Amino acid sequence: MYLRFNAPAKAREHPDTLGQIGRIGSLSLVAFSVITFASSVMIPWLVESSEQESPEFTPRPPVSIARLLLEVEKYKPTLLTAWTCSHLIFAGSMAMAPFVTSLRAATVIVAMCGIPWALSCWAPFTFMGTEINRLSDSSTSTDHAYPKIRGSLDLESNHHSTFLEKENSPGRSEGNLAGAYLGILNLYTTLPQFIGTFISWIVFSILEPGKSPELAKHAHPNEHHSTEGPNAIAVCLFIGALAALIASYETNRLRRMLQ
């Protein structure tokens, strides 16, 4: 964005073009980090807690603000609603990418992505932890209702019985379950990155084949791609907006599954 739309003529002839881009782009990353940090601190206070409070504990806010806090409590969204809205925020930001023609607008878009990123680092692990606890609680209650006969294969070997007790202990089964869920989450986090890279390769091959005239200044002009028409990076981000809309729909479907 900077070299194509905002940089003066002298800046385009700078000997360290990549370094110059890095210094300017670092401001966007700082804004993104600040928004992410602020969202990580503030959003948990604005979202309805998924844990039920103990009946022995009764919150007693100051009388002066008690009525206000009670009214605010009624309108707090659930974490699932906030996660769905974060997908929509990301989709809206990425949908504006093809229309950006200034460094300031690009910085605003990158900074806005800090909100959905904060929720993406929080919401999946929250729901996964809740599900693991629910499954482990149900398995523990089943073990108490129907005790297993361990060591039946070798009645004369105490070592075999002890081994089976360790293998079938609740702590070990819960750990295996948590590891399986984390492995599945990592799989579904990594796989879209390969798909996104493949889609980006197709988009750049069609829209911007050849070398960038902003960076490959010493290459022959015939090897440069045209700067007219849609920006390939913006098109890739717009495809990401479409994927975020699908993610918001699937997240909303999760509401019915959790009920």
N, C-alpha and C positions, 0 to 999 in steps of 0.2 A: 504493500500500500504506500509506504513512504517513498520508495524509489520511483514508483510508477505515477504517483499523483501529487506528492507533496515536496519532494526533494528539489532544491534549486539546482541549477546547471553545474555549479561547482561541486556540489555533493555527489553528483553522478560520476564525476571524474576522480573521486577520492581513491587513493591507492588501496586503502583497507576497507573495501565496501562491506564485506561480511562483518567485520568488527563494528563498523558503524551501525549496521542493522541490528546487531546484538545489543549494543548500548541503548538504542532507541526502543527496541522491543522489550528490554528488561523493565521499562516502566509499566508496560501492560501486565507483565508477570507479577510485579509488585502489587498492582491494583487487584489482580486476580487473587493473590495470596491474602491480602487484607480483607476482601469480601468473603473469602472462604473462612478465614479465622472468625470474623464477626458473625457470620451465619452459624458456624459451629457452636458459638457461645450463646447466641440469642434465640435461635430457633427451638432448642429444647424447652425453653421457658414458654414459648408460644404454642407448643404442640401438646395435645392431651396425652397424659401419661398412660402407657399401656399396662402398667402394673397397678393392681388394686391396692389401695392403702389398707394398712392394718386397722381393724375396728377399734383397737385401743388408742389409736392416734387420731386426734381431732385438730385440724389446723385452726389457729386462732390469729387471724391477721388483725392489725390495728383497727379500731372501730371506725376511724375516719375514712379508711379506704376499703373496709370490708365489703360494703355494698358494690363498689366498683369492681373489686376482684371477683365477686360472685357472678356479676354480669358478664365479665370477660371470660370466666370459666365456662359459661354456657356456649360460647361461640368458638372455643378452641377447636381447631381441626385435629383429626386423628393423624398419626404418622403416615398412614397409607394415603390420606388425602394430600398431605404436604408433599409426599414423594411423587404423586401424580402431577401436582402443580409444578414441581421442579422439572419434570419432563417437558411440560408445556413451556416453561420459561426458557429451557434450553432450545426447544424447537423454535420458539419465537426469535431468539437471538440468532440462531443459525440461518433462519429463513431470511433475515435481513442482510446476510453476508453478500449476496450478489449485487446489492444496491449501495454498498459502502464504497465511497471514493475519497475518504480522508483518513488520516492517521488517528484523529480524535475519535471518529465513529468506530474504527476498528478496536481501539483501546476500550471503549465502552462495552462493546460486544464481548470482548475477552473477559472484562471484569464481571459482567453479568453472569458469566458461566460459573463464577465462584459459588453462587447459591445452589444450583443443581449438583455441583461437585460435592459440596458439604453434605447434602442429603444422600448422595450416592455412596459416600464413605460411611454412612451411619445406618440408613434404613435397612439395606439387605442383611447386615449382620444382626440387627435387632430382631427382625422377623425370623431369621435362621436360628438365633439363640432361643427365641420363644418356642419355636417348633421342636427343637432338640429337647428342651426342658419338658414340653408336653409329652413327647414320645417316651422319654426316660421315666417320667412319673407313671405313665400308663404301664410300661414294662415292669417297673418296680412293684406296682400293685398286683400285676398278674403273677409275679414270682411269689408274692406272699399268699395269694389265693390258691395257687397250684404249685406247691414246692416240688422241685425236681429231685429225682433220685440220682445222685452223683456217684461215680465209681462202680456202677453196676457191671461194667465190662471186666473188672479185675477186682474181685472182692478181697483178695489176699494182699493187695498192694495198696498201702496207705499213700504212697507217693503218687500213684495214678489218681486217687481220689482228690488229693490236694491240688494236683495240676488242673483237674477239671473245675474245681471250685474257683481257682484263680482265673481260669479262662472265662467262666460264666459269671464272674462277679459283676455287680451293677456298675462299678467304676470303670472297669475295662470296656464293657459294652457301650457305656455312654461316651467314652473316649473314642472308640471306633466309629460310633455314629457321628460325632462331631467332626472327625477327620474326613469321613465320607462326604458330609455336607460341604465342608470347606473345599474339598477337591472338586466337587461338582460346581461350586461357585467360581473357582479359579478357571475351570474349563469354559464356562459360559462367559467369563470375562475376557479370556484370551482369544477365543474363537472369533468374535466380531472384529478383533484387531486385524486378523489375517484377511477377513472378508473386506474390511475397509481399505486395507492396503491394495488388494486386488482391484477394487472399484476405482481407487485413486489412479492406479496405473492405466486403467482404461480411459478415464476422463482426461488425464494429461496427454495420453497418446492421441486423442481425438482433437482436443481443444488447443493444446500447446505443444505440438511435436517440435523437437529441435532444442536449441539452447536459449536460455533467457537473455534478452538483449540488455537487461539491467545488470546482470552479473558476468556473462561471457562477453565482455566488451572487446576483447582482442580476437574473437572468432569472426569468420567471414560473415557478412550480412545474410548470405543465402542460408546459413546454418541457424539463424535466429528465427524464433517463432513470432508470429504477429501479436501485437498487444491490443489489437482491436477485437471486439466481441467480448463474451463472458470470460471472467477470470476462472481458471481451472480450480484454484484453491477455493474460491467462493462457491463453485458448483459442488465440490466435494462436501463442503460444510452444509450446503442446502440439502444434499442427500442425507447427511446426518440429521437434519431437521425432520425429514420424513421418517427416519428410523426412530427418532424421539417421540413422534406422534404415535407410532406403533407401540412403543414402550409404555406410553401413558395409557393406551387402551388395555394393554396386557396387565398393567399394574392395577387398573380399575377392576379388571376381572378377578384379580387376587382377592378383592374385597368379598366377593361372593363365595370364594373357596374357603376363606377364613371364618365365615359365619357358620 
